[in-house]
Structure formats: C-alpha cells, structure tokens
Amino acid sequence: MSLPLFNRNIDIVCFSLSRWDAPISSPAASLAKELSKNNRVFYIEHPYSYKDYLAEGKSYRNYNDGNVSVITPPLVYPINFLPEGKLYNRLSSANDIILQKTLRKILSEHHIKEYLFINFSDPFFLRSIPTEIKPVRFIYQCMDDLSQVDYTAKHGIRLENEIVKNADVVLCTSRELTKIKSAISSNVHFHPNAADVELFKTAATEILNRPAGMYSGDKKIIGFTGSIEYRTDFNLLYKAAKVHHDKIFYLVGPVIGKEHIKHGLTKLPNVVFTGARQLRELPSYLRYFDCCIIPYKINKLTASIYPLKINEYLAAGKPVVATNFSEDISSFRNHAYITGTHDEFIDAIDKAIDEDVINKKVARMEAAGANSWEKRVEEFWEIISG
C-alpha cells in the first residue's frame, strides 16, 4: 500500500523501549516529538513487569504532553530469565495480548482508522500486528546491536530477526546496523540519530547561567554529557584526567554500575560526576565546556553506534574529541578530532582547545544543522512513502 505525500497527516502509534520522560536524550522520544508537530502521536512505553511493581512500585500511567499521548501498558510477566522454549513462548504470547489490548484501546478511543506503527528498538513485544488492526506501515527502528549485551542477546537476537522480517520498513541508526539488517530484509534504510539543534545552539548564541555549583575558576573544563556505562572507556577517562590534571572533567549524566569507582575516577580531584540532568539543562553545561569528549570503547558493540551527542556538541559550537569507535563517528572527521589510540585522544584535547577559532565554531554549528530532527522527519516521510 503506497503512502502518498498528501496523507502525511496520518496518526502515528509508537512503541518504545525508552521512557518518554527519561533523564537522558532519547532518539525515539525526539523523533516522536518532532512528528507530533504535524501528526497525532500515541507513544506506548515499554511495559513494567510484575517484578518491577513488586521491587519498585512501578506501574502504568497515561498523560498528554503537547500533541503526544503517553501510555504505559498494564503490567506484564517477567520472562527474560527463562530459556527459549514452550513456557517462554506461552508467556510471551500472553504479554503480547496485553500490548495488543492496549493498542486496540488506543485505536478505538481515538477513532483511528489508518495509522503508522513504529516499534523503536523493542523486539520483545508486538513483533507483528493482528490483521484486523493492521497499520498502513509497520516500521521497526533498530538502534543497537543486541548481540553485544548479555541481557538482550539471550532472546533479543532471534526476536529482532523475526520483527525485521515482518516489518514493512526497517530504519537503522548506524551504517553498521544497516549492513547487518540488510542481510535479513530487503527494505532496510540508514536513518541516523540527530539533535535538537535549536535547543543546543543556545549554548553558543545565548548567555546562559552557569549551573549551580559548577566550577567557575580559570581552569579549562572538559565535558561529557550522557549515560556513563558499559560503552564508556573508563581506563581512557582515568588516564586523560591524570594527564590533564590542570583541567576539570565534568561528566554530566546518570552513572550505571561501579566501573567508574573500580577505575579510580572518584578519587581524582579534577573529576566531577553531576548525576542525571534533564535535556533542557545540558546547554547550560555545554556553554562553559572548553572541549567535549566521547570516550567510548572501540569494540563490536560501539561499532554499531551513531552517537546523537556528536550533533548536540556541534550544535553548541564546541570542539569535540572522540575515539574512532564506528564508521559513523569517523564521518565527522572534518568537524571533530577522531582518535585511534588513548595517547592520540589525550593529546587531541589540548589541540582541540588551542585550535578553537570562530570559523570552526560556525562550521560545526552548520554541520549540526544538517542533522536536526526536522531533517530526519523529512527523510522519514521520504523513506516510508517510497
């Protein structure tokens, strides 16, 4: 079924692994928010399990955020610990029935006859839609290599292969994922992450107040924003902070696990962990960073990552130093310092600061402008209308 351009005002139902109000940037929520400027969007969050409810009191909720209706489904059975087999399949089917009821309720209550369905990287549910409520397009967006994380690899590999085969269109956020999924489906498209360019460019164009408690002395500030976890090269961070002891390292975002403690980062006086911050707070930090970094490990997992933070940094006009972890980060060589070794990364920090001139700042901001969510939505319509 073709989707002509005049029908771009069709309703959109999203199902996402990411919470709508997550404390860090969510590509799924960002794309959905941009789509909602011209469409009704219904954003179904990954359901909480009975285990989540018993451990943390997590349950469902419904609310509106602008033109987006956010829905958390009823509780589901926790089943990832089970081996592949009849019991897993039976409970997985039961969970899908719960999600299908949620979808049916949305379609009925909002009088939706035709709609697009986007599954944002959550193959554990709704890998197919019943015929009687079939969407105009079933779209799956692949964001990570599930084979590289133990929890998702257990069932996620085969389940994602299933949904990729079922989907009308598959969108991949990195070139590596596009190659991998193209072996399974003939309708796979590279559709990378972007940035809220208008928000992040305020770091360069407006006088923003320094966040409360942030260092305000003469030392240069090296900054990172985002989740600090298994992708992070903690050994590199420790060495960089030791060599650049005359600078302050600000790591802005939630810390997952204790690797930062094991590597001694919490003992360094020039390393500051701020904890999670809302997206709207990040430009105020970026305003006072002298250099931004992406210190990711170089391995098979990160090879499939397109980091949306590169465009956030560039939109803010900041010099960027990153490890050469993927083909996608390498594509930013004209606007960032992409390094292959720890020594190169550490050396590039001073170079990035010393070479930070106005024409480079302008070029960075222009590069980010080509990677806005507005641009990605236009590309989205072109892909699914084809």
Contacts in CASP RR format, 6 or more apart in sequence:
PFRMAT RR
TARGET T0000
AUTHOR 0000-0000-0000
METHOD contacts of the structure
MODEL  1
MSLPLFNRNIDIVCFSLSRWDAPISSPAASLAKELSKNNRVFYIEHPYSY
KDYLAEGKSYRNYNDGNVSVITPPLVYPINFLPEGKLYNRLSSANDIILQ
KTLRKILSEHHIKEYLFINFSDPFFLRSIPTEIKPVRFIYQCMDDLSQVD
YTAKHGIRLENEIVKNADVVLCTSRELTKIKSAISSNVHFHPNAADVELF
KTAATEILNRPAGMYSGDKKIIGFTGSIEYRTDFNLLYKAAKVHHDKIFY
LVGPVIGKEHIKHGLTKLPNVVFTGARQLRELPSYLRYFDCCIIPYKINK
LTASIYPLKINEYLAAGKPVVATNFSEDISSFRNHAYITGTHDEFIDAID
KAIDEDVINKKVARMEAAGANSWEKRVEEFWEIISG
1 136 0 8 1.000
1 137 0 8 1.000
2 385 0 8 1.000
2 386 0 8 1.000
3 10 0 8 1.000
3 136 0 8 1.000
3 137 0 8 1.000
3 384 0 8 1.000
3 385 0 8 1.000
3 386 0 8 1.000
4 385 0 8 1.000
5 381 0 8 1.000
5 385 0 8 1.000
8 38 0 8 1.000
8 39 0 8 1.000
8 381 0 8 1.000
9 38 0 8 1.000
9 39 0 8 1.000
10 39 0 8 1.000
10 114 0 8 1.000
10 115 0 8 1.000
10 116 0 8 1.000
10 136 0 8 1.000
11 39 0 8 1.000
11 40 0 8 1.000
11 41 0 8 1.000
11 42 0 8 1.000
11 110 0 8 1.000
11 112 0 8 1.000
11 114 0 8 1.000
11 115 0 8 1.000
11 116 0 8 1.000
12 32 0 8 1.000
12 35 0 8 1.000
12 39 0 8 1.000
12 40 0 8 1.000
12 41 0 8 1.000
12 42 0 8 1.000
12 115 0 8 1.000
12 116 0 8 1.000
12 118 0 8 1.000
13 41 0 8 1.000
13 42 0 8 1.000
13 44 0 8 1.000
13 103 0 8 1.000
13 106 0 8 1.000
13 107 0 8 1.000
13 112 0 8 1.000
13 115 0 8 1.000
13 116 0 8 1.000
13 117 0 8 1.000
13 118 0 8 1.000
13 135 0 8 1.000
14 28 0 8 1.000
14 32 0 8 1.000
14 41 0 8 1.000
14 42 0 8 1.000
14 43 0 8 1.000
14 44 0 8 1.000
14 117 0 8 1.000
14 118 0 8 1.000
14 119 0 8 1.000
14 120 0 8 1.000
15 44 0 8 1.000
15 46 0 8 1.000
15 99 0 8 1.000
15 117 0 8 1.000
15 118 0 8 1.000
15 119 0 8 1.000
15 120 0 8 1.000
15 122 0 8 1.000
15 125 0 8 1.000
15 126 0 8 1.000
16 26 0 8 1.000
16 28 0 8 1.000
16 29 0 8 1.000
16 32 0 8 1.000
16 43 0 8 1.000
16 44 0 8 1.000
16 45 0 8 1.000
16 46 0 8 1.000
16 119 0 8 1.000
16 120 0 8 1.000
16 121 0 8 1.000
16 122 0 8 1.000
17 28 0 8 1.000
17 46 0 8 1.000
17 120 0 8 1.000
17 121 0 8 1.000
17 122 0 8 1.000
18 26 0 8 1.000
18 27 0 8 1.000
18 28 0 8 1.000
18 29 0 8 1.000
18 45 0 8 1.000
18 46 0 8 1.000
18 120 0 8 1.000
19 26 0 8 1.000
19 29 0 8 1.000
19 45 0 8 1.000
19 46 0 8 1.000
20 26 0 8 1.000
20 29 0 8 1.000
20 43 0 8 1.000
20 45 0 8 1.000
20 65 0 8 1.000
20 68 0 8 1.000
20 70 0 8 1.000
22 29 0 8 1.000
23 253 0 8 1.000
23 254 0 8 1.000
23 276 0 8 1.000
23 277 0 8 1.000
23 278 0 8 1.000
24 226 0 8 1.000
24 227 0 8 1.000
24 253 0 8 1.000
24 254 0 8 1.000
24 276 0 8 1.000
24 279 0 8 1.000
25 226 0 8 1.000
25 279 0 8 1.000
25 308 0 8 1.000
25 309 0 8 1.000
25 312 0 8 1.000
27 120 0 8 1.000
27 143 0 8 1.000
27 173 0 8 1.000
27 193 0 8 1.000
27 194 0 8 1.000
27 308 0 8 1.000
28 120 0 8 1.000
28 121 0 8 1.000
28 141 0 8 1.000
28 143 0 8 1.000
29 43 0 8 1.000
30 193 0 8 1.000
30 194 0 8 1.000
30 196 0 8 1.000
30 308 0 8 1.000
30 373 0 8 1.000
31 120 0 8 1.000
31 373 0 8 1.000
31 376 0 8 1.000
31 377 0 8 1.000
31 380 0 8 1.000
32 41 0 8 1.000
32 43 0 8 1.000
32 68 0 8 1.000
32 118 0 8 1.000
32 120 0 8 1.000
33 41 0 8 1.000
33 68 0 8 1.000
33 373 0 8 1.000
34 373 0 8 1.000
34 374 0 8 1.000
34 376 0 8 1.000
34 377 0 8 1.000
35 41 0 8 1.000
35 377 0 8 1.000
35 380 0 8 1.000
36 66 0 8 1.000
36 67 0 8 1.000
36 68 0 8 1.000
37 67 0 8 1.000
39 67 0 8 1.000
40 67 0 8 1.000
40 69 0 8 1.000
40 110 0 8 1.000
41 67 0 8 1.000
41 68 0 8 1.000
41 69 0 8 1.000
42 68 0 8 1.000
42 69 0 8 1.000
42 71 0 8 1.000
42 106 0 8 1.000
42 110 0 8 1.000
43 68 0 8 1.000
43 69 0 8 1.000
43 70 0 8 1.000
43 71 0 8 1.000
44 71 0 8 1.000
44 72 0 8 1.000
44 73 0 8 1.000
44 99 0 8 1.000
44 102 0 8 1.000
44 103 0 8 1.000
44 106 0 8 1.000
45 70 0 8 1.000
45 71 0 8 1.000
45 72 0 8 1.000
45 73 0 8 1.000
46 122 0 8 1.000
46 125 0 8 1.000
47 60 0 8 1.000
47 72 0 8 1.000
47 73 0 8 1.000
47 74 0 8 1.000
47 75 0 8 1.000
47 76 0 8 1.000
47 95 0 8 1.000
47 98 0 8 1.000
47 99 0 8 1.000
47 125 0 8 1.000
48 58 0 8 1.000
48 59 0 8 1.000
48 60 0 8 1.000
48 72 0 8 1.000
48 75 0 8 1.000
48 76 0 8 1.000
49 75 0 8 1.000
49 76 0 8 1.000
49 77 0 8 1.000
49 78 0 8 1.000
50 75 0 8 1.000
50 76 0 8 1.000
50 77 0 8 1.000
50 78 0 8 1.000
51 78 0 8 1.000
52 58 0 8 1.000
52 75 0 8 1.000
52 78 0 8 1.000
53 59 0 8 1.000
53 75 0 8 1.000
59 72 0 8 1.000
59 75 0 8 1.000
60 71 0 8 1.000
60 72 0 8 1.000
60 73 0 8 1.000
60 74 0 8 1.000
60 75 0 8 1.000
61 70 0 8 1.000
61 72 0 8 1.000
62 69 0 8 1.000
62 70 0 8 1.000
62 71 0 8 1.000
62 72 0 8 1.000
63 69 0 8 1.000
63 70 0 8 1.000
64 70 0 8 1.000
69 106 0 8 1.000
69 110 0 8 1.000
71 102 0 8 1.000
71 106 0 8 1.000
73 98 0 8 1.000
73 99 0 8 1.000
73 102 0 8 1.000
74 98 0 8 1.000
74 102 0 8 1.000
76 95 0 8 1.000
76 98 0 8 1.000
76 99 0 8 1.000
76 125 0 8 1.000
77 91 0 8 1.000
77 94 0 8 1.000
77 95 0 8 1.000
79 88 0 8 1.000
79 91 0 8 1.000
79 92 0 8 1.000
79 95 0 8 1.000
80 124 0 8 1.000
80 151 0 8 1.000
80 154 0 8 1.000
80 155 0 8 1.000
82 88 0 8 1.000
82 91 0 8 1.000
84 155 0 8 1.000
84 158 0 8 1.000
88 155 0 8 1.000
92 124 0 8 1.000
95 124 0 8 1.000
95 125 0 8 1.000
96 125 0 8 1.000
96 126 0 8 1.000
96 127 0 8 1.000
99 125 0 8 1.000
99 126 0 8 1.000
100 126 0 8 1.000
100 129 0 8 1.000
100 130 0 8 1.000
100 133 0 8 1.000
103 126 0 8 1.000
103 129 0 8 1.000
103 133 0 8 1.000
104 133 0 8 1.000
106 112 0 8 1.000
107 115 0 8 1.000
107 133 0 8 1.000
114 135 0 8 1.000
114 136 0 8 1.000
115 135 0 8 1.000
115 136 0 8 1.000
116 135 0 8 1.000
116 136 0 8 1.000
116 137 0 8 1.000
116 139 0 8 1.000
116 384 0 8 1.000
117 126 0 8 1.000
117 129 0 8 1.000
117 135 0 8 1.000
117 137 0 8 1.000
117 138 0 8 1.000
117 139 0 8 1.000
118 139 0 8 1.000
118 140 0 8 1.000
118 141 0 8 1.000
119 126 0 8 1.000
119 127 0 8 1.000
119 138 0 8 1.000
119 139 0 8 1.000
119 140 0 8 1.000
119 141 0 8 1.000
119 163 0 8 1.000
119 167 0 8 1.000
120 141 0 8 1.000
120 143 0 8 1.000
121 141 0 8 1.000
121 142 0 8 1.000
121 143 0 8 1.000
121 144 0 8 1.000
123 140 0 8 1.000
123 146 0 8 1.000
123 156 0 8 1.000
123 159 0 8 1.000
123 160 0 8 1.000
123 162 0 8 1.000
123 163 0 8 1.000
124 155 0 8 1.000
124 156 0 8 1.000
124 159 0 8 1.000
127 159 0 8 1.000
127 162 0 8 1.000
127 163 0 8 1.000
127 166 0 8 1.000
128 138 0 8 1.000
128 163 0 8 1.000
128 166 0 8 1.000
129 135 0 8 1.000
129 138 0 8 1.000
137 168 0 8 1.000
137 169 0 8 1.000
137 384 0 8 1.000
138 166 0 8 1.000
138 167 0 8 1.000
138 168 0 8 1.000
138 169 0 8 1.000
139 167 0 8 1.000
139 168 0 8 1.000
139 169 0 8 1.000
139 170 0 8 1.000
139 171 0 8 1.000
139 384 0 8 1.000
140 163 0 8 1.000
140 164 0 8 1.000
140 166 0 8 1.000
140 167 0 8 1.000
140 169 0 8 1.000
140 170 0 8 1.000
140 171 0 8 1.000
141 170 0 8 1.000
141 171 0 8 1.000
141 172 0 8 1.000
141 173 0 8 1.000
141 191 0 8 1.000
142 160 0 8 1.000
142 164 0 8 1.000
142 170 0 8 1.000
142 171 0 8 1.000
142 172 0 8 1.000
142 173 0 8 1.000
142 177 0 8 1.000
142 181 0 8 1.000
143 173 0 8 1.000
143 177 0 8 1.000
144 152 0 8 1.000
144 177 0 8 1.000
144 301 0 8 1.000
144 304 0 8 1.000
144 305 0 8 1.000
145 176 0 8 1.000
145 177 0 8 1.000
145 180 0 8 1.000
145 300 0 8 1.000
145 301 0 8 1.000
145 303 0 8 1.000
145 304 0 8 1.000
146 152 0 8 1.000
146 153 0 8 1.000
146 156 0 8 1.000
146 157 0 8 1.000
146 160 0 8 1.000
147 153 0 8 1.000
147 157 0 8 1.000
148 299 0 8 1.000
148 300 0 8 1.000
148 301 0 8 1.000
148 304 0 8 1.000
149 230 0 8 1.000
149 301 0 8 1.000
161 184 0 8 1.000
164 170 0 8 1.000
164 181 0 8 1.000
164 184 0 8 1.000
164 185 0 8 1.000
164 188 0 8 1.000
165 184 0 8 1.000
165 185 0 8 1.000
167 185 0 8 1.000
167 187 0 8 1.000
168 187 0 8 1.000
168 384 0 8 1.000
169 187 0 8 1.000
169 189 0 8 1.000
169 383 0 8 1.000
169 384 0 8 1.000
170 181 0 8 1.000
170 185 0 8 1.000
170 187 0 8 1.000
170 188 0 8 1.000
170 189 0 8 1.000
171 188 0 8 1.000
171 189 0 8 1.000
171 191 0 8 1.000
171 380 0 8 1.000
171 383 0 8 1.000
172 178 0 8 1.000
172 180 0 8 1.000
172 181 0 8 1.000
172 188 0 8 1.000
172 189 0 8 1.000
172 190 0 8 1.000
172 191 0 8 1.000
173 191 0 8 1.000
173 192 0 8 1.000
173 193 0 8 1.000
173 306 0 8 1.000
174 190 0 8 1.000
174 192 0 8 1.000
174 304 0 8 1.000
174 305 0 8 1.000
174 306 0 8 1.000
174 326 0 8 1.000
174 327 0 8 1.000
174 328 0 8 1.000
175 190 0 8 1.000
175 306 0 8 1.000
175 326 0 8 1.000
175 327 0 8 1.000
175 328 0 8 1.000
176 303 0 8 1.000
176 304 0 8 1.000
176 326 0 8 1.000
176 327 0 8 1.000
176 328 0 8 1.000
177 304 0 8 1.000
178 188 0 8 1.000
178 189 0 8 1.000
178 190 0 8 1.000
180 304 0 8 1.000
181 188 0 8 1.000
182 188 0 8 1.000
189 383 0 8 1.000
191 376 0 8 1.000
191 379 0 8 1.000
191 380 0 8 1.000
191 383 0 8 1.000
192 306 0 8 1.000
192 328 0 8 1.000
192 371 0 8 1.000
192 376 0 8 1.000
193 306 0 8 1.000
193 307 0 8 1.000
193 308 0 8 1.000
193 311 0 8 1.000
193 376 0 8 1.000
194 308 0 8 1.000
194 311 0 8 1.000
194 371 0 8 1.000
194 372 0 8 1.000
194 373 0 8 1.000
194 375 0 8 1.000
194 376 0 8 1.000
195 308 0 8 1.000
195 311 0 8 1.000
195 312 0 8 1.000
195 314 0 8 1.000
195 315 0 8 1.000
195 368 0 8 1.000
195 371 0 8 1.000
195 372 0 8 1.000
195 373 0 8 1.000
196 279 0 8 1.000
196 312 0 8 1.000
196 315 0 8 1.000
196 372 0 8 1.000
196 373 0 8 1.000
197 311 0 8 1.000
197 315 0 8 1.000
197 368 0 8 1.000
197 369 0 8 1.000
197 371 0 8 1.000
197 372 0 8 1.000
197 373 0 8 1.000
198 372 0 8 1.000
199 279 0 8 1.000
199 280 0 8 1.000
199 283 0 8 1.000
199 315 0 8 1.000
200 282 0 8 1.000
200 283 0 8 1.000
200 286 0 8 1.000
200 311 0 8 1.000
200 312 0 8 1.000
200 313 0 8 1.000
200 315 0 8 1.000
200 316 0 8 1.000
200 368 0 8 1.000
201 315 0 8 1.000
201 316 0 8 1.000
201 317 0 8 1.000
201 365 0 8 1.000
201 368 0 8 1.000
202 208 0 8 1.000
202 283 0 8 1.000
203 283 0 8 1.000
203 284 0 8 1.000
203 286 0 8 1.000
203 287 0 8 1.000
203 315 0 8 1.000
203 316 0 8 1.000
203 317 0 8 1.000
203 318 0 8 1.000
204 287 0 8 1.000
204 315 0 8 1.000
204 316 0 8 1.000
204 317 0 8 1.000
204 318 0 8 1.000
204 361 0 8 1.000
204 365 0 8 1.000
208 283 0 8 1.000
208 284 0 8 1.000
208 287 0 8 1.000
209 284 0 8 1.000
210 216 0 8 1.000
210 284 0 8 1.000
210 287 0 8 1.000
210 288 0 8 1.000
211 274 0 8 1.000
211 281 0 8 1.000
211 284 0 8 1.000
211 285 0 8 1.000
214 250 0 8 1.000
214 285 0 8 1.000
214 288 0 8 1.000
215 221 0 8 1.000
215 248 0 8 1.000
215 250 0 8 1.000
215 272 0 8 1.000
219 246 0 8 1.000
219 247 0 8 1.000
219 248 0 8 1.000
219 270 0 8 1.000
220 246 0 8 1.000
220 247 0 8 1.000
220 248 0 8 1.000
220 290 0 8 1.000
220 291 0 8 1.000
220 353 0 8 1.000
221 247 0 8 1.000
221 248 0 8 1.000
221 249 0 8 1.000
221 250 0 8 1.000
221 288 0 8 1.000
221 289 0 8 1.000
221 290 0 8 1.000
221 291 0 8 1.000
222 240 0 8 1.000
222 244 0 8 1.000
222 247 0 8 1.000
222 248 0 8 1.000
222 249 0 8 1.000
222 250 0 8 1.000
222 289 0 8 1.000
222 290 0 8 1.000
222 291 0 8 1.000
222 292 0 8 1.000
222 293 0 8 1.000
222 349 0 8 1.000
223 249 0 8 1.000
223 250 0 8 1.000
223 251 0 8 1.000
223 252 0 8 1.000
223 285 0 8 1.000
223 289 0 8 1.000
223 291 0 8 1.000
223 292 0 8 1.000
223 293 0 8 1.000
224 249 0 8 1.000
224 250 0 8 1.000
224 251 0 8 1.000
224 252 0 8 1.000
224 292 0 8 1.000
224 293 0 8 1.000
224 294 0 8 1.000
224 295 0 8 1.000
225 252 0 8 1.000
225 253 0 8 1.000
225 277 0 8 1.000
225 282 0 8 1.000
225 285 0 8 1.000
225 286 0 8 1.000
225 292 0 8 1.000
225 309 0 8 1.000
225 312 0 8 1.000
226 252 0 8 1.000
226 253 0 8 1.000
226 254 0 8 1.000
226 309 0 8 1.000
227 253 0 8 1.000
227 254 0 8 1.000
227 256 0 8 1.000
228 251 0 8 1.000
228 253 0 8 1.000
228 254 0 8 1.000
228 255 0 8 1.000
228 256 0 8 1.000
228 260 0 8 1.000
228 273 0 8 1.000
229 255 0 8 1.000
229 256 0 8 1.000
229 257 0 8 1.000
229 259 0 8 1.000
230 256 0 8 1.000
230 259 0 8 1.000
230 301 0 8 1.000
231 296 0 8 1.000
231 297 0 8 1.000
231 301 0 8 1.000
231 302 0 8 1.000
231 305 0 8 1.000
232 259 0 8 1.000
232 260 0 8 1.000
232 295 0 8 1.000
232 296 0 8 1.000
232 297 0 8 1.000
233 295 0 8 1.000
233 296 0 8 1.000
233 297 0 8 1.000
233 298 0 8 1.000
233 323 0 8 1.000
234 259 0 8 1.000
234 260 0 8 1.000
234 262 0 8 1.000
234 263 0 8 1.000
234 265 0 8 1.000
235 263 0 8 1.000
235 342 0 8 1.000
236 295 0 8 1.000
236 323 0 8 1.000
236 342 0 8 1.000
236 345 0 8 1.000
237 249 0 8 1.000
237 251 0 8 1.000
237 260 0 8 1.000
237 263 0 8 1.000
237 265 0 8 1.000
237 271 0 8 1.000
237 295 0 8 1.000
238 263 0 8 1.000
238 264 0 8 1.000
238 265 0 8 1.000
238 268 0 8 1.000
239 342 0 8 1.000
239 346 0 8 1.000
240 249 0 8 1.000
240 293 0 8 1.000
240 295 0 8 1.000
240 342 0 8 1.000
240 345 0 8 1.000
240 346 0 8 1.000
240 349 0 8 1.000
241 249 0 8 1.000
241 265 0 8 1.000
241 268 0 8 1.000
241 270 0 8 1.000
241 271 0 8 1.000
242 268 0 8 1.000
243 346 0 8 1.000
244 270 0 8 1.000
244 346 0 8 1.000
244 349 0 8 1.000
244 350 0 8 1.000
245 270 0 8 1.000
247 270 0 8 1.000
247 290 0 8 1.000
247 349 0 8 1.000
248 270 0 8 1.000
248 272 0 8 1.000
249 268 0 8 1.000
249 270 0 8 1.000
249 271 0 8 1.000
249 272 0 8 1.000
250 272 0 8 1.000
250 274 0 8 1.000
250 285 0 8 1.000
250 289 0 8 1.000
251 271 0 8 1.000
251 272 0 8 1.000
251 273 0 8 1.000
251 274 0 8 1.000
252 274 0 8 1.000
252 275 0 8 1.000
252 277 0 8 1.000
252 282 0 8 1.000
252 285 0 8 1.000
253 273 0 8 1.000
253 274 0 8 1.000
253 275 0 8 1.000
253 276 0 8 1.000
253 277 0 8 1.000
254 275 0 8 1.000
254 276 0 8 1.000
255 273 0 8 1.000
255 275 0 8 1.000
260 266 0 8 1.000
260 273 0 8 1.000
265 271 0 8 1.000
265 273 0 8 1.000
266 273 0 8 1.000
274 285 0 8 1.000
277 285 0 8 1.000
282 312 0 8 1.000
283 316 0 8 1.000
286 292 0 8 1.000
286 312 0 8 1.000
286 313 0 8 1.000
286 316 0 8 1.000
286 318 0 8 1.000
287 316 0 8 1.000
289 318 0 8 1.000
290 319 0 8 1.000
290 353 0 8 1.000
290 356 0 8 1.000
291 318 0 8 1.000
291 319 0 8 1.000
291 320 0 8 1.000
291 321 0 8 1.000
291 349 0 8 1.000
291 352 0 8 1.000
291 353 0 8 1.000
291 356 0 8 1.000
292 309 0 8 1.000
292 313 0 8 1.000
292 316 0 8 1.000
292 318 0 8 1.000
292 319 0 8 1.000
292 320 0 8 1.000
292 321 0 8 1.000
293 320 0 8 1.000
293 321 0 8 1.000
293 322 0 8 1.000
293 345 0 8 1.000
293 349 0 8 1.000
294 307 0 8 1.000
294 309 0 8 1.000
294 310 0 8 1.000
294 313 0 8 1.000
294 320 0 8 1.000
294 321 0 8 1.000
294 322 0 8 1.000
294 323 0 8 1.000
294 325 0 8 1.000
294 329 0 8 1.000
295 322 0 8 1.000
295 323 0 8 1.000
295 345 0 8 1.000
296 302 0 8 1.000
296 305 0 8 1.000
296 307 0 8 1.000
296 322 0 8 1.000
296 323 0 8 1.000
296 325 0 8 1.000
297 323 0 8 1.000
297 325 0 8 1.000
298 323 0 8 1.000
298 324 0 8 1.000
298 325 0 8 1.000
298 340 0 8 1.000
299 325 0 8 1.000
302 325 0 8 1.000
302 326 0 8 1.000
303 325 0 8 1.000
303 326 0 8 1.000
303 327 0 8 1.000
304 326 0 8 1.000
305 325 0 8 1.000
305 326 0 8 1.000
305 328 0 8 1.000
305 329 0 8 1.000
306 326 0 8 1.000
306 328 0 8 1.000
306 329 0 8 1.000
307 322 0 8 1.000
307 328 0 8 1.000
307 329 0 8 1.000
310 320 0 8 1.000
310 322 0 8 1.000
310 329 0 8 1.000
310 332 0 8 1.000
310 336 0 8 1.000
311 368 0 8 1.000
311 369 0 8 1.000
311 371 0 8 1.000
311 372 0 8 1.000
312 368 0 8 1.000
313 320 0 8 1.000
313 336 0 8 1.000
313 364 0 8 1.000
314 320 0 8 1.000
314 332 0 8 1.000
314 335 0 8 1.000
314 336 0 8 1.000
314 364 0 8 1.000
314 365 0 8 1.000
314 367 0 8 1.000
314 368 0 8 1.000
315 364 0 8 1.000
315 365 0 8 1.000
315 368 0 8 1.000
315 369 0 8 1.000
316 365 0 8 1.000
317 361 0 8 1.000
317 364 0 8 1.000
317 365 0 8 1.000
317 368 0 8 1.000
318 361 0 8 1.000
318 364 0 8 1.000
319 336 0 8 1.000
319 337 0 8 1.000
319 352 0 8 1.000
319 353 0 8 1.000
319 355 0 8 1.000
319 356 0 8 1.000
319 360 0 8 1.000
319 364 0 8 1.000
320 332 0 8 1.000
320 335 0 8 1.000
320 336 0 8 1.000
320 337 0 8 1.000
320 352 0 8 1.000
320 364 0 8 1.000
321 336 0 8 1.000
321 337 0 8 1.000
321 339 0 8 1.000
321 345 0 8 1.000
321 348 0 8 1.000
321 349 0 8 1.000
321 352 0 8 1.000
322 329 0 8 1.000
322 332 0 8 1.000
322 336 0 8 1.000
322 337 0 8 1.000
322 338 0 8 1.000
322 339 0 8 1.000
323 329 0 8 1.000
323 338 0 8 1.000
323 339 0 8 1.000
323 340 0 8 1.000
323 345 0 8 1.000
324 330 0 8 1.000
324 338 0 8 1.000
324 339 0 8 1.000
324 340 0 8 1.000
329 336 0 8 1.000
329 338 0 8 1.000
330 338 0 8 1.000
332 338 0 8 1.000
332 367 0 8 1.000
334 363 0 8 1.000
334 367 0 8 1.000
335 360 0 8 1.000
335 363 0 8 1.000
335 364 0 8 1.000
335 367 0 8 1.000
337 348 0 8 1.000
337 351 0 8 1.000
337 352 0 8 1.000
339 345 0 8 1.000
339 348 0 8 1.000
369 375 0 8 1.000
END
